[in-house]
């Protein structure tokens, strides 16, 4: 199974819908993390999950929380809105979340981990999965909670083999990933630095026991990535950019019809290219990032040579 990681500001319902429409596949998508704000769901989080744009793809809501007091209402609210599978985010490395005890700050928190099980058992009709890192600052931090993790009623665990303080830089700690794979009683999904079909081949060869793979920034930079893996061949640059422009144009037309003014549309469309410098070339990428109005943006996109 191939999974598309949620990325805040990028993989919203519209992005997921048109990605599925253009590239097809049996990929599993996730919402960007859903959290409470002043004890309530943020409106745009719930709007994204219940959007009619989700009807053409398999989407799982992901929640981020600091304790059982935040987790319980998140699950309850999503179940009320039809959720049958919920993903728990204990992997987010961003300081705004970890400073509040959420995301990867939870990995070594034995006290909180020991209470998660009680919450999940209240919802036997729901499937749960969990995304995590090796720890906050120590790559062996997961060892503090692996026994508790193994007791949770999870379908699978997705592991990114870095710590939160690494963000998305530095060496992947593959030896720790291997040890985690051995000790986990749950199926394990590999996540981290999957940017080309050859990266998938290397991971599957090194870890034949994994249950699947997940990519986030990789597929944002190369949206055809999982389609190429499914087909078992690397697409030509012409094929990749042709489909990427088709994807872009669908998304552009959607946002242009839904939003008002250059600023709103550009705020949605410029992130589409954020990770695509290698794919589209630095000149076009730089022009897109600097575009201050729609005319300049469209001229910049036209610089991409297919």
C-alpha positions in Angstrom: 0.0 0.0 0.0 1.2 3.5 -0.9 0.3 6.4 1.3 0.4 10.2 0.6 1.5 12.1 3.7 -0.4 15.1 4.8 1.4 18.4 4.4 0.0 21.6 5.9 -0.8 24.2 3.3 -0.5 21.8 0.4 -2.5 18.6 0.5 -6.0 19.9 1.1 -9.2 18.4 -0.4 -8.8 20.2 -3.7 -5.1 19.0 -4.1 -6.1 15.5 -3.2 -9.1 15.5 -5.5 -7.3 16.6 -8.6 -4.2 14.5 -7.9 -6.5 11.5 -7.9 -8.3 12.7 -11.0 -5.0 13.1 -13.0 -2.9 10.2 -11.6 -5.4 7.6 -10.4 -3.9 4.8 -8.4 -4.9 3.1 -5.2 -3.1 5.5 -2.9 -4.3 6.4 0.6 -4.5 10.1 1.4 -4.6 11.8 4.8 -6.0 15.2 5.8 -3.5 17.8 7.1 -3.6 17.4 10.9 -6.8 18.3 12.7 -6.5 19.9 16.1 -8.6 21.7 18.7 -8.4 25.5 19.2 -9.9 26.8 22.4 -11.5 23.4 22.9 -13.2 23.4 19.5 -12.5 22.1 16.0 -11.0 24.6 13.7 -13.6 25.3 11.0 -11.3 24.9 8.1 -10.0 21.5 9.4 -13.5 20.0 9.5 -14.5 21.7 6.2 -11.6 19.9 4.5 -12.6 16.5 5.9 -16.3 16.8 5.0 -15.7 18.4 1.6 -17.5 16.8 -1.4 -14.1 16.9 -3.2 -13.1 13.9 -1.1 -15.6 11.6 -2.8 -13.2 10.4 -5.5 -10.4 9.2 -3.1 -9.8 7.3 0.1 -9.0 9.9 2.8 -8.2 9.4 6.4 -8.5 12.3 8.9 -5.3 12.8 11.0 -5.4 14.3 14.5 -2.7 16.0 16.5 -3.1 16.2 20.3 -1.1 16.7 23.5 -3.1 14.4 25.9 -6.2 12.3 26.2 -8.3 15.4 27.0 -7.6 16.7 23.5 -7.7 13.3 21.8 -11.2 12.2 23.0 -13.2 15.2 21.6 -11.2 15.0 18.3 -12.2 11.3 17.8 -15.8 11.9 19.0 -16.3 14.8 16.6 -14.8 13.0 13.6 -16.9 9.9 14.3 -20.0 12.1 14.3 -18.9 13.3 10.9 -18.6 9.7 9.5 -15.0 8.8 10.2 -14.3 5.1 10.4 -10.4 5.3 10.4 -8.4 8.0 12.2 -4.7 8.5 12.1 -2.9 9.8 15.2 0.0 12.3 14.6 2.9 11.8 17.0 5.4 12.7 14.4 5.0 16.4 13.6 8.4 18.1 14.2 7.3 21.7 14.0 8.2 23.7 17.2 4.8 25.4 17.4 3.3 22.0 18.0 6.1 20.2 19.9 6.4 23.1 22.3 2.9 22.4 23.4 3.5 18.7 23.8 2.0 17.6 20.6 3.4 15.7 17.6 6.9 14.2 18.1 7.0 15.5 21.7 4.7 12.7 22.6 6.9 9.8 21.4 8.8 9.4 24.7 6.0 10.6 27.0 5.2 7.4 28.9 2.5 9.1 31.0 0.5 10.3 28.1 1.1 7.2 25.9 -0.2 5.0 28.7 -3.5 6.9 28.6 -4.0 6.8 24.8 -5.2 3.2 24.9 -8.1 3.9 27.2 -9.4 6.5 24.7 -9.0 4.3 21.6 -10.8 1.4 23.3 -13.9 3.6 23.7 -14.3 3.5 19.9 -14.2 -0.2 18.9 -15.9 0.6 15.6 -13.0 2.8 14.5 -9.7 1.7 12.9 -6.7 3.6 14.1 -3.2 4.1 12.8 -0.3 6.2 14.1 2.4 8.3 12.5 5.6 9.0 14.5 9.3 9.8 14.6 12.0 8.1 16.5 11.8 10.8 19.2 12.0 14.5 19.9 15.8 14.8 20.2 17.0 11.3 21.0 16.7 8.7 18.2 16.3 5.9 20.8 13.4 7.7 22.6 10.8 5.4 21.0 12.2 2.6 23.1 10.6 4.2 26.2 7.1 3.7 24.8 7.3 0.8 22.3 5.7 -1.7 24.8 2.8 0.8 25.3 2.7 1.4 21.5 2.4 -2.4 20.9 -0.7 -2.5 23.2 -2.6 0.1 21.2 -5.3 -1.2 18.8 -3.6 0.0 15.7 -3.9 -1.1 12.0 -0.3 0.0 11.4 2.4 2.5 12.4 4.1 4.9 10.0 7.7 5.8 11.0 9.9 8.6 9.8 13.4 7.7 10.9 14.5 11.1 12.2 13.9 13.0 15.4 11.8 16.2 15.6 14.9 18.4 16.0 16.2 17.1 12.6 13.1 18.6 10.9 13.6 17.3 7.4 17.4 17.5 7.3 20.3 15.2 8.2 20.9 11.6 7.9 18.1 9.1 8.1 18.6 6.7 11.1 18.0 3.5 9.2 19.5 1.3 11.8 17.0 2.6 14.4 14.2 2.0 11.9 15.4 -1.6 11.5 15.3 -2.1 15.2 11.9 -0.5 15.5 10.6 -2.8 12.7 11.8 -5.8 14.7 10.2 -4.7 17.9 6.9 -3.4 16.6 3.9 -5.8 16.9 2.1 -3.7 14.3 2.7 -3.5 10.6 5.1 -0.7 9.8 5.0 1.9 7.0 8.2 3.6 5.9 8.3 7.4 5.5 11.3 9.6 4.6 13.2 11.0 1.6 11.3 9.1 -1.1 11.7 11.3 -4.1 12.3 9.0 -7.1 11.2 5.5 -8.1 14.7 4.2 -7.3 14.3 5.4 -3.7 11.3 3.1 -3.3 13.2 0.2 -4.7 16.1 0.7 -2.3 13.7 0.9 0.7 11.8 -2.2 -0.3 15.0 -4.1 -0.8 16.5 -3.0 2.5 13.3 -3.5 4.5 11.3 -6.3 2.8 9.2 -6.7 6.0 7.5 -3.2 5.8 3.8 -3.0 5.1 4.0 0.0 2.8 5.6 3.3 2.0 4.6 7.0 2.5 5.8 10.1 0.7 4.9 13.7 1.3 7.4 16.3 0.1 8.5 13.8 -2.6 5.2 13.7 -4.2 4.7 17.4 -3.9 7.8 17.9 -5.9 7.0 15.1 -8.4 3.3 14.4 -8.4 3.6 11.4 -10.8 5.9 9.6 -8.3 3.5 6.9 -7.1 2.0 6.4 -10.5 5.5 5.7 -11.8 6.1 3.2 -8.9 2.8 1.5 -9.6 3.7 1.2 -13.3 7.1 -0.1 -12.6 8.9 2.4 -14.8 10.3 5.9 -14.6 8.4 8.4 -16.7 10.2 10.7 -19.1 10.5 14.3 -18.1 8.1 15.2 -20.9 5.5 12.8 -19.5 6.0 14.0 -15.9 5.7 17.7 -16.7 2.8 17.2 -19.1 0.8 15.5 -16.4 2.0 18.0 -13.8 0.7 20.9 -15.9 -2.6 19.1 -16.4 -2.9 18.7 -12.6 -1.9 22.4 -12.1 -4.4 23.6 -14.6 -7.3 21.7 -13.0 -6.4 23.1 -9.6 -5.9 26.6 -10.9 -9.3 26.6 -12.6 -10.9 25.3 -9.4 -9.4 28.0 -7.1 -10.0 30.7 -9.7 -13.7 29.9 -9.7 -13.9 29.6 -5.9 -11.7 32.5 -4.7 -11.6 36.2 -5.3 -8.6 38.3 -6.5 -5.0 37.5 -7.4 -3.8 37.4 -3.8 -6.2 34.6 -2.7 -5.6 32.5 -5.8 -1.8 32.9 -5.7 -1.8 32.0 -2.0 -3.2 28.6 -3.0 -1.3 28.1 -6.2 2.3 29.1 -5.4 2.7 26.4 -2.8 1.9 23.9 -5.6 5.5 24.5 -6.9 7.3 24.9 -3.5 9.1 21.5 -3.7 9.3 21.3 -7.5 12.5 23.2 -8.2 14.4 20.1 -9.3 11.5 19.0 -11.5 10.7 22.3 -13.3 14.0 24.1 -13.2 15.3 26.9 -11.1 14.5 29.7 -13.5 10.8 28.9 -13.7 10.7 28.0 -10.0 12.2 31.3 -9.0 9.9 33.3 -11.3 6.9 31.6 -9.8 8.0 32.3 -6.2 8.5 36.0 -7.0 5.2 36.4 -9.0 3.2 39.3 -7.4 0.1 39.1 -9.6 -1.7 36.7 -11.8 -0.2 37.9 -15.1 3.4 37.4 -13.7 2.4 34.0 -12.3 1.0 32.8 -15.6 4.1 34.0 -17.5 6.3 32.2 -15.0 4.4 28.9 -15.3 4.6 29.2 -19.1 8.4 29.2 -18.7 8.3 25.5 -17.7 9.4 23.6 -20.8 7.6 20.3 -21.4 
